């Protein structure tokens, strides 16, 4: 599940941990991508070259996995204008939309052999996994649920100690509304909260052995944040950029897209 960014260090770490399990890259048969962010899919092409494995992902991830550089250019064109329309100084908006260019080397293209939607099932060794669509952090986010083991492979949907960013996203097609990432994330969190879970394998940090605590913490965080935003907008008109500066006065410019 996921492969890490396209770096020599990540490839060596993945190979070493497979070796600890008595396996090698050549043994991989299926590579499941939880969402199309470079730190999760960047090594997919190298794993596929070493093993001939099938790459599986959400349909909305296919274009980004297959042409990250092209997808980035479309995002750059969209967000340079969008961020400025939200009150961000145009120069800052241009700098922010240039930042991902330097990371494109971490995400060479890879072809997806099979797409997965809500409820699709996979046989993986002794496990039966069910794909759950969990948009929010990414519109193309998937979690994989092993009901018999009460386990979830969660990508970035649940992370212990931090709340995943519901990221700004482009419309899926020109003229369509922009996805409301926070609303989508909270809906997806409710979906996961309804599962019978003992353990969550997260894409970052530690394995989660008390999922209810992490889920509840995320709900509480966003409730407090929403109340803070409401209090600020009641003080008078604010652009989104000015509101962000009040919420996060110490946020460096490089993090303002997240803000």
MOJO-V217925 format. One record per backbone hydrogen bond with DSSP energy under -1.0 kcal/mol. NH is the residue of the N-H (numbers start at 1). CO is the residue of the C=O. E is the energy in kcal/mol with one decimal. If there is no record, write none. Layout:
# MOJO-V217925
nh = {NH/NH}
co = {CO/CO}
e = {E/E}
This chain:
# MOJO-V217925
nh = {2/3/6/7/11/12/13/14/15/16/17/18/19/20/21/22/23/27/28/31/33/37/40/41/42/43/44/47/48/49/50/51/52/54/56/57/61/62/65/66/67/71/72/73/74/75/76/77/78/79/80/82/83/85/87/88/93/94/95/96/97/99/101/102/103/104/106/107/110/113/114/116/119/120/122/124/127/129/130/131/132/134/141/142/143/144/145/146/151/152/153/154/157/167/176/181/184/185/186/187/188/189/190/191/192/193/194/195/198/199/200/201/203/208/213/214/215/216/217/218/219/220/221/222/223/224/225/226/227/228/229/230/231/232/233/234/235/236/241/243/244/245/246/247/248/251/255/256/259}
co = {32/40/106/5/7/8/9/10/11/12/13/14/15/16/17/19/18/24/25/54/56/35/37/37/38/4/41/43/44/45/46/47/48/29/31/114/58/59/61/62/63/67/68/69/70/71/72/73/74/75/76/78/79/81/84/83/89/90/91/92/93/95/98/99/100/101/103/104/65/55/55/57/131/117/129/127/124/122/145/120/143/141/138/34/132/153/130/151/146/199/144/201/154/165/173/179/180/181/182/183/184/185/186/187/188/189/190/192/150/150/208/152/155/200/210/210/211/212/213/214/215/216/217/218/219/220/221/222/223/224/225/226/227/228/229/230/232/233/86/239/240/241/242/243/244/248/252/253/255}
e = {-3.1/-2.8/-1.8/-1.9/-2.2/-2.4/-2.3/-2.6/-2.5/-2.4/-2.3/-2.1/-2.1/-1.9/-1.1/-1.8/-3.0/-1.9/-1.7/-2.9/-2.8/-1.7/-2.7/-1.6/-1.9/-2.5/-2.3/-2.5/-2.7/-2.3/-1.9/-1.5/-3.1/-2.3/-2.7/-1.6/-2.1/-1.2/-2.6/-2.2/-1.6/-2.4/-2.7/-1.9/-1.7/-2.3/-3.0/-2.0/-2.0/-3.1/-1.9/-2.2/-2.8/-2.0/-1.7/-2.0/-2.3/-2.3/-2.3/-2.6/-2.1/-1.1/-1.5/-1.2/-1.4/-1.2/-2.4/-1.7/-2.1/-1.9/-1.6/-1.8/-2.9/-2.2/-2.5/-2.8/-2.5/-2.7/-2.2/-3.2/-2.8/-2.4/-1.4/-2.8/-2.4/-2.3/-2.7/-2.9/-2.0/-1.6/-2.9/-2.1/-2.8/-1.1/-2.2/-1.3/-2.2/-2.7/-2.5/-2.1/-2.4/-2.4/-2.0/-1.7/-2.1/-2.3/-1.1/-1.6/-3.3/-1.6/-2.5/-3.2/-3.4/-2.9/-1.0/-1.2/-2.7/-2.8/-2.4/-1.9/-2.2/-2.7/-2.4/-2.2/-2.0/-2.4/-2.5/-2.3/-2.1/-2.1/-2.6/-2.5/-2.1/-1.9/-2.6/-1.5/-1.4/-1.0/-2.6/-2.4/-2.4/-2.0/-1.6/-2.3/-2.9/-1.8/-1.9/-1.5/-1.8}
